[in-house]
Amino acid sequence: MERKIFITEDGSTSIHLPEIDEQYHSKHGAIQEAYHVFIKYGLDLFKDEVEILEIGFGTGLNCFITYLESLKRNLTIDYTGVEAYPVLTDEIKQLNYVTELNAKAHQQIFNKLHQSEWEKEIIINDDFKLKKQKKDFKNINDKNTYNLIYFDAFGAKVQPELWTEDIFELMYEALQKNGVLVTYSAKGSVRRAMQAVGFTVERLPGPKGKREMLRARKN
Ligand SMILES: C[S@@+](CC[C@H](N)C(=O)[O-])C[C@H]1O[C@@H](n2cnc3c(N)ncnc32)[C@H](O)[C@@H]1O
Protein backbone atom coordinates (compact mmCIF):
# COMPACT_ATOMS: atom_id res chain seq x y z
CA MET A 1 0.00 0.00 0.00
CA GLU A 2 1.29 3.49 -0.86
CA ARG A 3 2.49 5.48 2.21
CA LYS A 4 2.89 9.26 2.24
CA ILE A 5 4.60 11.23 4.98
CA PHE A 6 2.72 14.36 6.06
CA ILE A 7 2.94 16.96 8.84
CA THR A 8 0.29 16.92 11.56
CA GLU A 9 -0.99 20.03 13.33
CA ASP A 10 1.61 19.99 16.12
CA GLY A 11 4.41 19.95 13.53
CA SER A 12 5.27 16.26 13.92
CA THR A 13 5.21 13.87 10.96
CA SER A 14 2.90 10.94 10.38
CA ILE A 15 2.07 8.57 7.52
CA HIS A 16 -1.05 8.71 5.37
CA LEU A 17 -2.39 5.70 3.43
CA PRO A 18 -4.25 7.23 0.47
CA GLU A 19 -5.88 3.95 -0.63
CA ILE A 20 -7.83 3.60 2.59
CA ASP A 21 -7.66 7.27 3.63
CA GLU A 22 -6.20 6.41 7.03
CA GLN A 23 -3.20 7.74 8.91
CA TYR A 24 -0.83 6.43 11.56
CA HIS A 25 -1.65 9.23 14.04
CA SER A 26 -4.13 11.98 14.74
CA LYS A 27 -4.11 14.82 12.20
CA HIS A 28 -4.25 17.11 15.25
CA GLY A 29 -0.71 16.06 16.21
CA ALA A 30 1.16 12.76 16.30
CA ILE A 31 3.32 13.69 19.28
CA GLN A 32 0.52 15.29 21.29
CA GLU A 33 -1.64 12.19 20.74
CA ALA A 34 1.15 9.79 21.74
CA TYR A 35 1.82 11.68 24.99
CA HIS A 36 -1.83 12.01 25.86
CA VAL A 37 -3.03 8.46 25.16
CA PHE A 38 -0.03 6.29 25.89
CA ILE A 39 2.06 8.25 28.38
CA LYS A 40 -0.42 10.32 30.41
CA TYR A 41 -3.07 7.60 30.64
CA GLY A 42 -0.77 4.57 30.33
CA LEU A 43 2.86 4.78 31.38
CA ASP A 44 2.09 7.32 34.14
CA LEU A 45 0.36 4.54 36.12
CA PHE A 46 3.58 2.58 36.56
CA LYS A 47 6.79 2.80 38.57
CA ASP A 48 10.14 0.98 38.48
CA GLU A 49 9.72 -1.89 35.98
CA VAL A 50 7.22 -2.06 33.13
CA GLU A 51 6.66 -4.68 30.44
CA ILE A 52 5.00 -3.02 27.46
CA LEU A 53 3.40 -4.50 24.34
CA GLU A 54 2.77 -2.16 21.43
CA ILE A 55 0.11 -3.08 18.91
CA GLY A 56 1.57 -1.57 15.79
CA PHE A 57 5.25 -0.54 16.14
CA GLY A 58 4.96 1.54 12.92
CA THR A 59 7.05 4.73 13.02
CA GLY A 60 8.53 3.87 16.43
CA LEU A 61 7.15 7.14 17.86
CA ASN A 62 5.56 5.55 20.94
CA CYS A 63 8.64 3.45 21.58
CA PHE A 64 10.98 6.47 21.28
CA ILE A 65 8.83 8.62 23.59
CA THR A 66 8.67 5.76 26.10
CA TYR A 67 12.46 5.48 25.95
CA LEU A 68 12.84 9.23 26.63
CA GLU A 69 10.39 8.99 29.54
CA SER A 70 12.22 5.97 30.97
CA LEU A 71 15.36 8.12 31.24
CA LYS A 72 13.50 10.93 33.05
CA ARG A 73 11.68 8.58 35.43
CA ASN A 74 14.36 5.93 36.02
CA LEU A 75 12.15 3.18 34.68
CA THR A 76 13.30 -0.24 33.56
CA ILE A 77 11.37 -1.19 30.44
CA ASP A 78 10.95 -4.36 28.42
CA TYR A 79 9.29 -3.19 25.21
CA THR A 80 7.77 -5.55 22.64
CA GLY A 81 6.59 -4.01 19.38
CA VAL A 82 4.49 -6.11 17.02
CA GLU A 83 4.29 -5.01 13.40
CA ALA A 84 3.38 -6.87 10.21
CA TYR A 85 4.33 -4.16 7.70
CA PRO A 86 7.51 -2.38 8.85
CA VAL A 87 8.11 1.22 7.82
CA LEU A 88 10.92 1.46 5.23
CA THR A 89 14.33 3.04 5.84
CA ASP A 90 13.62 5.87 3.37
CA GLU A 91 10.38 6.67 5.17
CA ILE A 92 12.04 6.59 8.60
CA LYS A 93 14.56 9.21 7.40
CA GLN A 94 11.67 11.59 6.69
CA LEU A 95 10.24 11.36 10.22
CA ASN A 96 11.02 14.43 12.33
CA TYR A 97 10.44 13.05 15.86
CA VAL A 98 14.01 13.55 17.06
CA THR A 99 13.91 17.26 16.17
CA GLU A 100 10.33 17.86 17.31
CA LEU A 101 11.03 16.20 20.66
CA ASN A 102 14.25 18.21 21.10
CA ALA A 103 16.06 14.89 21.39
CA LYS A 104 19.06 15.35 19.07
CA ALA A 105 21.28 13.74 21.72
CA HIS A 106 19.22 10.56 21.23
CA GLN A 107 19.29 10.40 17.41
CA GLN A 108 21.41 7.23 17.56
CA ILE A 109 18.86 5.58 19.82
CA PHE A 110 16.00 6.43 17.43
CA ASN A 111 18.04 4.87 14.61
CA LYS A 112 18.80 1.81 16.76
CA LEU A 113 15.10 1.25 17.51
CA HIS A 114 14.53 0.91 13.78
CA GLN A 115 17.73 -0.89 12.83
CA SER A 116 17.39 -3.53 15.57
CA GLU A 117 16.95 -7.03 14.28
CA TRP A 118 13.47 -8.51 14.39
CA GLU A 119 12.63 -11.42 16.73
CA LYS A 120 15.64 -10.73 18.98
CA GLU A 121 15.82 -9.05 22.34
CA ILE A 122 18.03 -5.99 21.83
CA ILE A 123 19.62 -4.06 24.66
CA ILE A 124 19.03 -0.39 23.88
CA ASN A 125 20.60 0.63 27.19
CA ASP A 126 20.95 -0.96 30.64
CA ASP A 127 17.31 -0.17 31.43
CA PHE A 128 15.56 -0.51 28.09
CA LYS A 129 15.20 -3.75 26.15
CA LEU A 130 13.38 -3.93 22.82
CA LYS A 131 11.95 -6.93 21.04
CA LYS A 132 10.35 -6.30 17.65
CA GLN A 133 8.18 -9.09 16.34
CA LYS A 134 7.20 -9.17 12.69
CA LYS A 135 3.85 -10.86 12.74
CA ASP A 136 0.10 -10.38 12.58
CA PHE A 137 -1.58 -9.24 15.80
CA LYS A 138 -3.83 -12.29 15.49
CA ASN A 139 -0.81 -14.50 16.19
CA ILE A 140 0.08 -12.97 19.55
CA ASN A 141 -0.06 -15.76 22.11
CA ASP A 142 1.79 -14.38 25.15
CA LYS A 143 0.20 -15.21 28.51
CA ASN A 144 0.32 -13.07 31.68
CA THR A 145 3.32 -11.20 30.35
CA TYR A 146 2.71 -7.44 30.07
CA ASN A 147 1.75 -4.66 32.49
CA LEU A 148 0.74 -2.26 29.75
CA ILE A 149 -0.53 -2.50 26.17
CA TYR A 150 -0.41 0.44 23.77
CA PHE A 151 -3.26 -0.56 21.45
CA ASP A 152 -2.51 1.59 18.40
CA ALA A 153 -4.05 -0.29 15.45
CA PHE A 154 -5.68 1.51 12.52
CA GLY A 155 -9.24 2.60 13.19
CA ALA A 156 -12.18 0.24 13.36
CA LYS A 157 -13.62 1.84 10.23
CA VAL A 158 -10.73 0.46 8.11
CA GLN A 159 -9.72 -2.64 10.13
CA PRO A 160 -12.85 -3.74 12.02
CA GLU A 161 -11.37 -7.23 12.49
CA LEU A 162 -8.78 -5.78 14.92
CA TRP A 163 -11.33 -4.34 17.36
CA THR A 164 -13.20 -7.55 18.12
CA GLU A 165 -13.70 -9.80 21.14
CA ASP A 166 -11.25 -12.29 19.56
CA ILE A 167 -8.42 -9.72 19.53
CA PHE A 168 -9.24 -8.30 22.98
CA GLU A 169 -9.27 -11.85 24.34
CA LEU A 170 -5.65 -12.21 23.13
CA MET A 171 -4.81 -8.85 24.75
CA TYR A 172 -6.49 -9.90 28.03
CA GLU A 173 -4.51 -13.13 28.07
CA ALA A 174 -1.26 -11.31 27.28
CA LEU A 175 -1.64 -8.93 30.26
CA GLN A 176 -0.65 -9.69 33.82
CA LYS A 177 -3.28 -9.29 36.54
CA ASN A 178 -4.11 -5.56 36.93
CA GLY A 179 -2.46 -4.91 33.59
CA VAL A 180 -3.79 -2.01 31.55
CA LEU A 181 -4.58 -1.47 27.86
CA VAL A 182 -4.88 2.08 26.50
CA THR A 183 -6.20 3.14 23.12
CA TYR A 184 -7.26 6.31 21.35
CA SER A 185 -10.57 4.73 20.34
CA ALA A 186 -13.75 5.58 22.22
CA LYS A 187 -16.25 3.61 20.16
CA GLY A 188 -19.12 1.98 22.04
CA SER A 189 -18.69 -1.30 20.14
CA VAL A 190 -15.00 -1.39 21.12
CA ARG A 191 -15.82 -0.75 24.79
CA ARG A 192 -18.42 -3.53 24.74
CA ALA A 193 -16.00 -6.00 23.09
CA MET A 194 -13.44 -5.22 25.84
CA GLN A 195 -16.03 -5.68 28.58
CA ALA A 196 -17.23 -8.96 27.05
CA VAL A 197 -13.79 -10.55 27.53
CA GLY A 198 -13.51 -9.40 31.15
CA PHE A 199 -11.91 -5.94 31.06
CA THR A 200 -13.10 -3.11 33.31
CA VAL A 201 -13.23 -0.12 30.99
CA GLU A 202 -12.96 3.60 31.73
CA ARG A 203 -13.81 6.44 29.38
CA LEU A 204 -11.22 9.20 29.69
CA PRO A 205 -10.80 12.61 28.05
CA GLY A 206 -9.44 12.13 24.53
CA PRO A 207 -6.45 13.81 22.90
CA LYS A 208 -6.95 17.03 20.91
CA GLY A 209 -9.75 16.52 18.37
CA LYS A 210 -11.37 13.59 20.25
CA ARG A 211 -13.81 13.83 23.10
CA GLU A 212 -12.94 10.51 24.73
CA MET A 213 -10.57 7.53 24.69
CA LEU A 214 -10.59 4.15 26.47
CA ARG A 215 -8.53 2.51 29.19
CA ALA A 216 -9.16 -1.15 30.06
CA ARG A 217 -7.91 -3.02 33.11
CA LYS A 218 -7.56 -6.78 33.58
CA ASN A 219 -9.30 -7.74 36.82
C1 LIG B 1 -2.17 3.36 13.49
S1 LIG B 1 -0.65 2.67 12.89
C2 LIG B 1 0.31 3.07 14.33
C3 LIG B 1 1.70 2.66 14.34
C4 LIG B 1 2.59 3.11 15.49
N1 LIG B 1 2.04 2.91 16.79
C5 LIG B 1 3.12 4.51 15.29
O1 LIG B 1 3.03 5.32 16.22
O2 LIG B 1 3.66 4.77 14.23
C6 LIG B 1 -1.03 0.92 12.97
C7 LIG B 1 0.13 -0.02 12.68
O3 LIG B 1 -0.35 -1.37 12.72
C8 LIG B 1 0.23 -2.11 11.64
N2 LIG B 1 -0.70 -3.21 11.30
C9 LIG B 1 -1.89 -3.10 10.68
N3 LIG B 1 -2.52 -4.29 10.63
C10 LIG B 1 -1.72 -5.18 11.25
C11 LIG B 1 -1.83 -6.55 11.57
N4 LIG B 1 -2.92 -7.26 11.23
N5 LIG B 1 -0.83 -7.17 12.23
C12 LIG B 1 0.30 -6.45 12.58
N6 LIG B 1 0.47 -5.13 12.30
C13 LIG B 1 -0.53 -4.50 11.66
C14 LIG B 1 0.41 -1.09 10.55
O4 LIG B 1 1.38 -1.46 9.62
C15 LIG B 1 0.79 0.18 11.34
O5 LIG B 1 2.17 0.26 11.51
PDBQT file of the ligand as one rigid body, heavy atoms in Angstrom, charges set to zero:
ROOT
HETATM    1  C1  LIG A 301      -2.165   3.361  13.493  1.00  0.00    +0.000 C 
HETATM    2  S1  LIG A 301      -0.653   2.672  12.894  1.00  0.00    +0.000 S 
HETATM    3  C2  LIG A 301       0.308   3.074  14.333  1.00  0.00    +0.000 C 
HETATM    4  C3  LIG A 301       1.703   2.659  14.343  1.00  0.00    +0.000 C 
HETATM    5  C4  LIG A 301       2.588   3.112  15.491  1.00  0.00    +0.000 C 
HETATM    6  N1  LIG A 301       2.038   2.910  16.788  1.00  0.00    +0.000 N 
HETATM    7  C5  LIG A 301       3.125   4.506  15.289  1.00  0.00    +0.000 C 
HETATM    8  O1  LIG A 301       3.035   5.316  16.219  1.00  0.00    +0.000 OA
HETATM    9  O2  LIG A 301       3.657   4.765  14.231  1.00  0.00    +0.000 OA
HETATM   10  C6  LIG A 301      -1.033   0.916  12.970  1.00  0.00    +0.000 C 
HETATM   11  C7  LIG A 301       0.130  -0.016  12.680  1.00  0.00    +0.000 C 
HETATM   12  O3  LIG A 301      -0.346  -1.373  12.718  1.00  0.00    +0.000 OA
HETATM   13  C8  LIG A 301       0.234  -2.110  11.642  1.00  0.00    +0.000 C 
HETATM   14  N2  LIG A 301      -0.699  -3.214  11.301  1.00  0.00    +0.000 N 
HETATM   15  C9  LIG A 301      -1.892  -3.102  10.680  1.00  0.00    +0.000 A 
HETATM   16  N3  LIG A 301      -2.522  -4.288  10.631  1.00  0.00    +0.000 NA
HETATM   17  C10 LIG A 301      -1.716  -5.178  11.254  1.00  0.00    +0.000 A 
HETATM   18  C11 LIG A 301      -1.830  -6.551  11.572  1.00  0.00    +0.000 A 
HETATM   19  N4  LIG A 301      -2.924  -7.262  11.234  1.00  0.00    +0.000 N 
HETATM   20  N5  LIG A 301      -0.826  -7.169  12.234  1.00  0.00    +0.000 NA
HETATM   21  C12 LIG A 301       0.296  -6.453  12.579  1.00  0.00    +0.000 A 
HETATM   22  N6  LIG A 301       0.468  -5.134  12.305  1.00  0.00    +0.000 NA
HETATM   23  C13 LIG A 301      -0.530  -4.498  11.662  1.00  0.00    +0.000 A 
HETATM   24  C14 LIG A 301       0.405  -1.089  10.550  1.00  0.00    +0.000 C 
HETATM   25  O4  LIG A 301       1.377  -1.464   9.622  1.00  0.00    +0.000 OA
HETATM   26  C15 LIG A 301       0.788   0.177  11.335  1.00  0.00    +0.000 C 
HETATM   27  O5  LIG A 301       2.168   0.259  11.509  1.00  0.00    +0.000 OA
ENDROOT
TORSDOF 0
